Amino acid sequence: MGAARLLSRFGAKVLVSEISADRFTADKRKILGDIGAEFEFGYHSQDVLASDFVVVSPGIPESVDIMKKIRAAKIPIYSEIEISSWFMDAPIIAVTGSNGKTTTVNIIHHLLQTAGLDSFLGGNVGIAASDMVIAQLDSQAQNPIFVLEVSSFQLDHIESFKPQVAVVLNLTPDHLDRYQSLNDYYESKLGMFRNLDAGCTAILNRDDPELSLRDFQVPNKRYFSVESSIGGTAMLAEGVLGLMREGGWSPVLPAKVLPIPGKHNLSNALAALAAVMDFVDSPEVLAQGLMTFASVPHRIEYVGKVKGIRCYNDSKATNIASTEVAIESFSQPLWLILGGKDKGGDFTELLHLLEGRSREILLIGDAAEIIENQIGRSLHTQRVETLENAIQYCFEQGEPGDVLLLSPACASFDQFENYEARGDHFRQLITAQEGWSL
């Protein structure tokens, strides 16, 4: 919908083609009618194959019939990120990686805003990149900066996309239901470096095993690190987050006062500092930005306490590595909700973290049987099917001092529209419980 709005604004003749008839809502019909776009729902007509180019939703895999027909017709295929970048006449800071993207782009956006800069945040989080362009044009901001969270799906169909700052946080297994191999998934992420020139900077995590094995042939690169205080631009040194600038070491903030907990968030904060250092000089402004940053929804988000059990919404954890980070954030006895739409992950990787510390693993959604088969012999598991049942079971069996954590390690699309809807539903169920309190 964002791509349709943007392209129509600049004079393109737009056809929106959607295979699912139930998405033909009145509000979408009105929006498309108002912008003069043609549309079809419930089928893909031959008109699609008469296009000059096609903008594909990131949710559509290469294997579906319409994609095969488009390729056979030799019609160019672009992602919405690609076409939006055609109209972004301003610096782009783009962040990808398997985990931590949403927190990092939000920190970057907050740091820029704290410095008084016109930052526009979107992409794979919140607002579509195309709608960011429209918002920037309507605001008439004089010196905008676009901050984009970018997924591998969005990078699959780029051609000229060239961010001024390109951040890769980490590479861990994910989306193995979509890509033929793990390397294909990694190469999709790293495609963000494809068009970088001397005016661009790549920012890399020195602590990530997969990234550290690769030699990136890019004109300019910076490293950030929590574990090493040498050879990097953004580092943790003697308990202080800081930057290595031309004039030497510039301390920014003691790690112990960063308001978002966990080693992973120290890494996210350092990545953000490295990303904005060309735009914000003042260590004091950077410190103020970090000090006033609040954690993003759906990422280890505390939502309340019921019967002495503290409840956390980590619906954003849609892969194994992200769930590992969440588990490591707690020392209390844990009720963990896993499941959803399986993405081909290996759930046995969670065993070493959960053995001896989990009360019970509550399994929901389509992946429940898969997860049970992988870890059920080693851990206490209970197939409860839904969030409602998981919450009820935990509160019936749990004890004060326990933690209930929704960190599914799966996509949400079996039962919910997206991970936000899943997290919102969890939060609503918790806050509706008798005895709920913050």
C-alpha positions in Angstrom: 0.0 0.0 0.0 2.9 2.4 0.8 4.5 1.6 -2.6 1.2 2.3 -4.3 0.8 5.7 -2.6 4.4 6.7 -3.4 4.5 5.7 -7.0 1.0 7.2 -7.7 2.2 10.5 -6.2 5.0 10.6 -8.7 2.7 9.9 -11.7 3.0 6.1 -12.1 0.0 4.1 -13.3 -0.3 1.5 -10.5 -2.0 -1.9 -10.3 -2.2 -3.5 -6.9 -2.7 -7.3 -7.2 -3.4 -9.4 -4.1 -4.2 -13.1 -4.1 -6.1 -13.1 -0.8 -9.7 -12.0 -1.3 -10.1 -11.4 2.4 -7.6 -8.5 2.2 -10.0 -6.6 0.0 -11.1 -4.3 2.9 -13.2 -1.2 2.5 -10.4 1.1 3.8 -7.9 -0.4 1.2 -10.5 0.1 -1.6 -10.9 3.7 -0.5 -7.2 4.5 -0.3 -6.5 2.9 -3.7 -9.5 4.7 -5.2 -8.4 8.0 -3.8 -5.0 7.7 -5.4 -6.3 6.5 -8.7 -4.8 3.0 -8.5 -6.3 0.0 -10.2 -6.6 -3.1 -7.9 -7.6 -6.7 -8.0 -8.1 -9.0 -5.0 -8.5 -12.8 -4.9 -6.5 -13.4 -8.1 -3.5 -12.3 -10.2 -4.6 -11.3 -13.7 -2.6 -11.1 -16.9 -2.4 -7.4 -16.3 0.4 -8.0 -13.9 2.5 -9.4 -16.7 2.0 -6.1 -18.7 3.9 -4.1 -16.1 7.0 -2.1 -16.7 8.3 -3.4 -13.3 6.8 -5.1 -10.3 7.2 -4.2 -6.6 6.9 -7.4 -4.6 5.8 -7.6 -1.0 8.6 -9.1 1.2 6.3 -11.8 2.3 6.1 -13.4 -1.1 8.6 -16.2 -1.8 10.3 -16.8 -5.1 8.5 -20.2 -5.5 5.0 -19.0 -6.0 3.4 -19.2 -9.4 3.0 -15.4 -10.0 6.7 -14.8 -9.3 7.7 -17.6 -11.8 5.5 -15.9 -14.4 6.9 -12.5 -13.8 10.5 -13.8 -14.2 9.5 -15.8 -17.3 8.2 -12.5 -18.8 11.6 -10.8 -17.9 9.9 -8.0 -16.0 12.2 -6.3 -13.5 11.3 -7.1 -9.8 12.1 -4.6 -7.0 11.5 -4.5 -3.3 9.7 -1.6 -1.7 12.9 -0.6 -0.1 14.6 -0.3 -3.5 11.9 1.9 -5.1 11.6 4.1 -2.0 15.3 4.8 -2.1 14.9 6.3 -5.6 13.1 9.2 -3.9 15.3 9.6 -0.8 17.5 12.6 -1.6 19.1 12.5 1.8 21.4 10.3 3.9 20.2 6.7 4.6 21.2 4.8 7.7 20.2 1.1 7.1 20.4 -1.6 9.7 20.1 -5.4 9.1 21.1 -8.5 10.9 19.4 -11.6 12.3 18.7 -10.0 15.7 18.6 -6.6 17.4 17.6 -4.6 14.3 14.5 -3.0 15.8 16.1 -1.9 19.1 19.2 -0.5 17.2 17.2 1.6 14.6 15.1 3.0 17.5 18.2 4.0 19.4 19.7 5.6 16.2 16.4 7.5 15.6 16.3 8.6 19.2 20.0 9.8 19.2 19.4 11.8 16.0 16.2 13.4 17.4 18.0 14.2 20.7 20.5 16.1 18.6 17.7 18.1 17.0 18.0 16.4 13.6 15.0 15.5 11.4 15.1 11.7 11.6 12.5 9.5 9.8 12.3 5.9 11.0 10.7 3.0 9.2 11.3 0.1 6.8 10.8 -3.3 8.4 9.5 -1.6 11.6 6.5 0.6 12.1 6.1 2.6 8.9 6.9 1.5 5.3 9.9 3.2 3.7 7.7 4.6 1.0 5.4 6.2 3.5 8.6 7.7 5.2 9.3 9.5 1.9 5.8 10.9 1.8 6.0 12.0 5.4 9.3 13.7 4.7 7.9 15.5 1.7 4.8 16.6 3.5 6.9 17.8 6.5 9.2 19.9 4.3 12.1 18.9 6.6 15.3 20.7 5.3 17.9 18.2 6.3 16.3 14.8 6.7 18.0 11.5 7.6 16.2 8.2 6.8 16.7 5.4 9.3 15.7 2.0 7.9 15.4 -1.4 9.5 15.9 -3.8 6.5 15.1 -7.5 6.4 16.7 -10.1 4.2 13.4 -10.4 2.2 13.5 -6.6 1.4 17.2 -7.0 0.3 16.4 -9.8 -2.1 15.2 -7.4 -4.7 17.5 -4.4 -4.5 19.4 -3.0 -7.5 20.7 0.5 -6.7 19.9 0.7 -3.0 22.9 2.5 -1.4 22.8 3.6 2.2 25.3 6.1 3.4 25.7 4.0 6.6 25.1 0.3 6.3 25.0 -1.6 9.6 25.1 -5.4 9.9 24.6 -6.5 13.5 25.0 -10.3 13.3 24.4 -13.4 11.2 22.6 -16.3 12.8 20.4 -19.0 11.3 16.9 -17.8 10.4 14.3 -18.1 7.6 15.4 -21.6 6.6 11.9 -22.2 5.4 12.4 -19.5 2.8 16.1 -19.8 1.6 17.6 -22.9 0.1 20.7 -22.7 2.3 22.0 -20.8 5.3 24.6 -19.1 3.1 21.8 -17.9 0.8 20.2 -16.2 3.7 23.5 -14.6 4.9 24.3 -13.4 1.3 20.9 -11.8 1.2 21.7 -9.8 4.3 25.2 -8.8 3.0 23.7 -7.7 -0.3 23.3 -4.3 1.5 27.0 -3.7 0.9 26.7 -4.3 -2.9 26.5 -0.7 -4.0 28.6 1.0 -1.3 31.2 3.5 -2.6 33.7 5.9 -1.1 31.0 8.1 0.3 29.5 5.2 2.3 30.5 3.4 5.5 29.9 -0.3 6.5 29.5 -0.9 10.2 30.2 -4.4 11.5 30.1 -6.4 14.8 33.6 -7.6 15.6 32.1 -9.9 18.2 29.9 -11.9 15.8 31.6 -15.2 14.8 30.1 -15.3 11.3 31.0 -11.7 10.4 34.5 -12.0 11.8 35.2 -14.8 9.3 34.5 -12.6 6.3 36.7 -10.1 4.5 34.5 -7.3 3.3 35.7 -5.4 0.3 34.1 -2.1 1.0 35.8 1.3 0.8 35.1 2.3 4.4 34.3 0.2 7.4 34.0 0.5 11.2 33.7 -2.1 13.9 31.9 -2.1 17.2 32.6 -4.5 20.0 31.5 -5.2 23.6 34.3 -7.8 24.1 37.3 -6.1 22.6 38.6 -2.7 23.6 41.1 -2.5 20.7 40.7 -2.2 16.9 37.2 -0.8 16.9 35.4 2.5 16.5 32.6 2.0 19.1 33.7 0.0 22.1 33.1 -0.9 25.7 36.3 0.0 27.6 36.6 -0.2 31.3 32.9 -0.3 31.7 32.3 2.8 29.5 30.6 3.0 26.1 32.6 5.3 23.8 33.9 6.1 20.4 37.4 6.2 18.9 37.5 9.4 16.9 40.4 11.1 15.1 41.3 13.0 18.3 41.4 9.8 20.4 39.1 8.0 22.8 35.8 9.8 23.4 33.8 8.3 26.4 30.1 8.6 26.2 28.3 6.7 28.9 29.0 4.2 31.7 27.5 0.9 30.7 25.8 0.4 34.1 23.5 3.4 33.6 22.3 2.3 30.2 18.5 2.0 30.8 18.0 -1.1 28.6 19.5 -4.2 30.3 21.6 -7.0 28.8 24.9 -7.5 27.0 23.0 -7.6 23.7 21.7 -4.1 24.3 25.3 -2.8 25.0 26.1 -4.2 21.5 23.0 -2.5 20.0 23.9 0.8 21.7 27.5 0.7 20.3 26.3 -0.1 16.8 24.0 3.0 17.1 26.9 5.2 18.3 29.0 4.1 15.3 26.1 4.8 13.0 25.4 8.3 14.1 28.9 9.6 14.8 29.1 11.4 11.4 26.0 13.3 12.3 26.4 14.0 16.0 29.7 15.2 17.5 28.8 15.9 21.1 29.5 13.1 23.6 27.1 14.9 26.0 24.2 14.8 23.4 24.9 11.1 22.7 24.9 10.3 26.4 21.6 12.2 26.9 20.1 10.2 24.0 21.2 6.8 25.5 20.1 7.8 29.0 16.6 8.7 27.8 16.0 5.8 25.5 13.2 3.4 26.5 13.0 -0.2 25.3 10.9 -0.9 22.3 7.6 -2.8 22.5 7.7 -6.6 22.1 11.4 -6.9 23.0 11.7 -8.3 26.5 9.0 -5.9 27.4 7.7 -6.0 31.0 3.9 -6.1 31.0 3.0 -6.7 34.6 2.8 -9.1 37.5 0.0 -11.6 38.3 0.0 -13.8 41.5 3.6 -12.8 42.0 4.6 -14.0 38.5 6.4 -11.4 36.4 5.3 -11.4 32.7 7.4 -10.4 29.7 6.4 -9.9 26.1 9.2 -10.8 23.7 7.0 -11.5 20.7 9.7 -9.9 18.5 11.8 -13.0 19.0 11.0 -14.9 15.8 14.1 -17.0 15.7 16.2 -19.2 18.0 19.1 -16.8 18.5 16.7 -14.0 19.6 15.0 -16.3 22.1 18.4 -17.3 23.5 19.1 -13.7 24.3 15.8 -13.4 26.1 16.3 -16.5 28.2 19.8 -15.4 29.2 18.2 -12.2 30.6 16.6 -14.0 33.5 17.8 -16.0 36.4 14.4 -16.8 37.9 12.4 -20.0 37.3 11.0 -19.6 33.8 7.8 -20.5 32.1 8.6 -20.1 28.4 6.0 -19.9 25.6 7.4 -21.2 22.3 5.8 -21.8 19.0 4.0 -20.3 16.0 4.9 -20.8 12.4 8.0 -22.8 12.1 11.0 -21.3 10.2 13.2 -24.4 10.1 15.1 -23.6 13.3 16.9 -26.2 15.6 15.2 -25.9 19.0 17.7 -28.2 20.6 20.0 -25.2 20.7 17.9 -23.9 23.6 18.4 -27.0 25.7 21.7 -25.8 27.4 20.0 -22.6 28.5 16.7 -24.2 29.8 17.9 -27.4 31.5 17.6 -26.8 35.3 16.0 -23.4 35.1 12.7 -23.8 33.2 9.5 -24.8 35.1 7.8 -25.9 31.9 7.9 -25.1 28.2 4.4 -24.1 26.9 3.9 -24.8 23.2 1.5 -23.0 21.0 0.7 -22.8 17.3 1.6 -24.9 14.2 5.1 -25.6 15.4 4.1 -27.1 18.8 4.6 -30.7 17.6 7.9 -30.0 15.9 9.3 -28.3 19.1 8.0 -31.1 21.3 9.7 -33.7 19.1 13.0 -31.8 19.4 13.1 -31.0 23.1 10.3 -32.9 24.8 12.6 -35.7 25.9 14.9 -33.4 27.8 12.5 -30.7 29.2 9.0 -30.6 30.6 6.7 -29.4 27.8 3.0 -28.8 27.6 1.1 -28.4 24.3 -1.4 -25.7 25.1 -2.1 -24.5 21.5 -3.0 -20.8 22.3 -1.7 -17.9 24.3 -4.9 -17.9 26.4 -4.3 -21.5 27.4 -0.6 -20.9 28.1 -1.3 -17.9 30.4 -4.0 -19.8 32.3 -1.8 -22.9 32.7 1.1 -20.8 34.1 -1.0 -18.9 36.6 -2.5 -22.2 37.8 0.8 -24.0 38.2 3.3 -21.3 38.8 4.6 -19.8 42.0 5.4 -16.2 43.2 8.9 -15.3 41.9 8.5 -17.1 38.6 8.8 -15.4 35.2 6.4 -16.0 32.3 8.2 -15.2 29.1 6.6 -15.1 25.6 9.6 -15.5 23.4 8.3 -17.8 20.6 11.4 -18.4 18.4 8.8 -18.7 15.5 7.0 -16.4 13.1 3.4 -15.4 14.1 1.6 -16.0 10.9 -0.2 -19.2 11.9 -2.4 -17.4 14.4 -1.7 -13.6 14.1 -1.2 -11.0 11.4 2.3 -10.2 12.7 4.5 -10.4 15.8 3.1 -7.0 17.0 -0.4 -8.4 17.0 0.8 -11.5 18.9 2.6 -9.3 21.5 -0.4 -6.9 21.8 -2.7 -9.9 22.4 -0.4 -11.3 25.1 -0.2 -7.9 26.8 -3.9 -7.5 26.8 -4.4 -11.0 28.2 -2.0 -10.3 31.0 -3.4 -6.8 31.9 -6.9 -8.3 32.0 -6.0 -10.8 34.7 -7.4 -10.4 38.2 -4.7 -9.2 40.5 -2.6 -7.7 37.7 -0.2 -5.0 38.8 2.9 -3.2 37.5 
